């Protein structure tokens, strides 16, 4: 799951957990020692979400479908595509309008990101200013995400036409996402982070 889903699965009342959940993949090496401890619960939540997702049977099936086309990048494609599917099916999982949720997420992040190490602050500030979360609203947006990723990959051509391929296989992939999503929501409800 990518940024939008991690934001969605964060507790509404704690901005530090939200921010920690979103920054986890940005924190490398010695930067971790510079992260304010108030963000650490959110980083732990991120790891728990990723572990649950990777072990879920529906997601393993999804990656099996993706692997012949995307090879070792199947998990990355899965993460991005699930954020788009979350948007497509947003009303099944939330009573809040998705655009309002995204704006609210940025507002909440802005309350706490000044406490992040500068390199991480810069990335999150860029996320807000360039409205990264809205890229998952459309197929054009997820193609933009894939195009931005491609130059960083050892096989950059593998993501060419990824959006069209995903749409052509949506009938197989979408039911797996819909099987998985209630499971992760229930899993998160059982974690005692909401009083942190």
Secondary structure, DSSP 4 states (H G I P E B T S, - for coil): --HHHHHHTS-TT-HHHHHHHHHGGG--GGGGGGS-GGGHHHHHHHHHHHHHHHH-HHHHHHHHHHHHHHGGGHHHHHHHHHHHHHHHTHHHH-SS-HHHHHHHHHHHHHTTGGGS-HHHHHHHHHHHHTTGGGGGGSHHHHHHHHHHHHTTSTTGGGGTTHHHHHHHTHHHHHHHHHHHHHHHHHHHHTSTTTT-
